[in-house]
Amino acid sequence: MYRTLPAALLALGLILPAWPAAADETCRGPVSRAQAEAVARGAGLVRITDVDCDDDEWEIEGQDARGREMEVEISAADGRILEIERD
């Protein structure tokens, strides 16, 4: 038993980081991830690379049509754009 326990813990440690974080899927508010992505695309985001939720706002990162890095922050409460950043 003592030999298999470290192996089991190692296997679990390798599997858990691969699971998506629940925060990416839901946000406090009625605006879903799919709706937030649609708003971000409407703001000029053409390639989405990362979606995250921090409390009550969606943070969607990716690139615009020119290939510039872009981040769009969207309210999870009403879907309005809070901020757009381009690098």
GIMOVEN-V118911 format. One record per helix or strand of 2 or more residues. SS is the DSSP state (a for helix, b for strand). FROM is the first residue (numbers start at 0). TO is the last residue. If there is no record, write none. Layout:
ss=SS from=FROM to=TO
ss=SS from=FROM to=TO
This chain:
ss=a from=1 to=15
ss=a from=21 to=24
ss=a from=32 to=41
ss=b from=44 to=53
ss=b from=56 to=63
ss=b from=68 to=74
ss=b from=80 to=85
